[in-house]
């Protein structure tokens, strides 16, 4: 097979994988637990103290209104707090709460347990190879961006 056909097949399988992952994320949402997006938001806010909704929206690649709705849900369940800027009251900073930090740990365990079930059907050697391929892909993408 030539390289072009492999790339086309890879493109197709990546699309299928995205659809399956989105389906699983929807199942998590339907179970009324936090979504992967909420987990990502909490992780971002943990690493980026006093961030704003705009910063979060850019990171998550959401519209500002979608990010605002996400933050509203996190504030309602006491995972995130809003606070005014000391110099400019129009700016609102976001801070993860201690409950939010605990939620990150809990969600990470939950996601890993779900992944364990899925990947239990994949041989260990294939998992190692997948990690190697992901690492190479990440490096190639980073190099392309330079």
C-alpha positions in Angstrom: 0.0 0.0 0.0 1.3 3.5 -0.7 1.7 6.2 2.0 -1.3 8.2 0.7 -3.7 5.3 1.3 -2.3 4.8 4.8 -2.8 8.5 5.6 -6.4 8.3 4.3 -7.1 5.3 6.4 -5.6 7.0 9.4 -7.8 10.0 8.8 -10.8 7.8 8.7 -10.0 5.9 11.9 -9.2 9.1 13.8 -12.6 10.4 12.9 -14.2 7.2 14.0 -12.3 7.3 17.3 -13.4 10.9 17.8 -17.0 9.9 17.3 -16.7 7.0 19.8 -15.0 9.2 22.4 -17.7 11.9 22.0 -20.3 9.2 22.4 -18.7 8.0 25.7 -18.4 11.6 26.9 -22.1 12.0 26.3 -22.8 8.9 28.3 -20.8 10.3 31.2 -22.8 13.6 30.8 -26.1 11.6 30.8 -25.0 9.9 34.0 -25.0 13.4 35.5 -21.3 13.3 36.4 -18.8 15.9 35.3 -17.8 16.0 31.7 -14.3 15.8 30.2 -14.7 19.5 29.4 -15.4 20.3 33.1 -12.4 18.2 34.0 -10.2 20.1 31.5 -11.5 23.4 32.8 -10.7 22.5 36.4 -7.2 21.3 35.4 -6.6 24.6 33.5 -7.8 26.7 36.5 -5.6 24.7 38.9 -2.5 25.4 36.7 -3.5 29.0 35.8 -4.3 30.8 39.0 -6.7 33.8 38.7 -7.5 33.1 35.1 -10.5 34.7 33.3 -13.4 33.2 31.4 -11.8 34.5 28.2 -8.5 32.7 29.0 -10.5 29.5 29.7 -12.5 29.9 26.5 -9.3 30.2 24.4 -7.8 27.2 26.1 -10.9 25.0 25.7 -11.6 26.4 22.2 -15.1 27.4 23.2 -17.0 30.6 22.6 -17.0 33.0 25.5 -20.7 32.4 26.1 -20.1 28.6 26.2 -17.2 29.0 28.6 -19.4 31.3 30.8 -22.1 28.6 31.0 -19.5 26.0 31.9 -18.1 28.3 34.6 -21.6 28.9 35.9 -22.1 25.2 36.4 -18.8 24.8 38.2 -19.6 27.8 40.4 -23.0 26.4 41.3 -21.5 23.2 42.6 -18.7 25.1 44.5 -15.8 23.8 42.3 -14.8 27.3 41.1 -15.1 30.8 42.6 -15.4 34.1 40.9 -13.6 37.2 42.2 -13.1 40.8 41.0 -9.7 42.1 39.9 -8.2 44.4 42.5 -7.4 47.1 39.9 -10.3 46.7 37.4 -13.7 45.7 38.7 -14.8 44.8 35.2 -12.4 41.8 35.2 -13.5 38.7 37.0 -10.9 36.1 38.0 -11.7 32.4 38.4 -10.2 30.3 41.2 -10.5 26.6 41.7 -11.8 25.7 45.2 -10.4 22.9 47.4 -13.5 21.0 46.4 -12.6 21.6 42.8 -9.1 20.2 43.4 -10.6 17.1 45.0 -12.9 16.7 42.0 -10.0 16.6 39.7 -8.5 13.7 41.6 -11.9 11.9 41.7 -12.6 12.5 38.0 -9.2 11.4 36.9 -9.7 8.1 38.8 -13.1 7.7 37.2 -11.8 8.3 33.7 -8.9 6.0 34.2 -11.2 3.3 35.5 -13.3 3.6 32.4 -10.2 3.5 30.2 -9.1 0.3 32.0 -12.3 -1.4 31.0 -11.8 -0.3 27.4 -8.1 -1.1 27.2 -8.3 -4.4 29.0 -9.2 -5.9 25.7 -6.0 -4.6 24.1 -2.8 -6.6 24.5 -0.1 -4.9 26.5 2.3 -4.9 23.6 -0.3 -3.0 21.5 -0.7 -0.5 24.4 3.1 0.1 24.5 3.1 0.6 20.7 0.1 3.0 20.9 2.0 5.1 23.5 5.1 5.1 21.3 3.0 6.2 18.3 1.2 8.9 20.3 4.6 10.2 21.5 6.0 10.3 18.0 2.9 12.0 16.7 3.0 14.7 19.4 6.7 15.4 18.6 6.0 15.6 14.9 3.1 18.0 15.4 5.3 20.2 17.7 8.1 20.2 15.1 5.6 21.2 12.4 4.6 24.2 14.5 8.1 25.6 14.8 
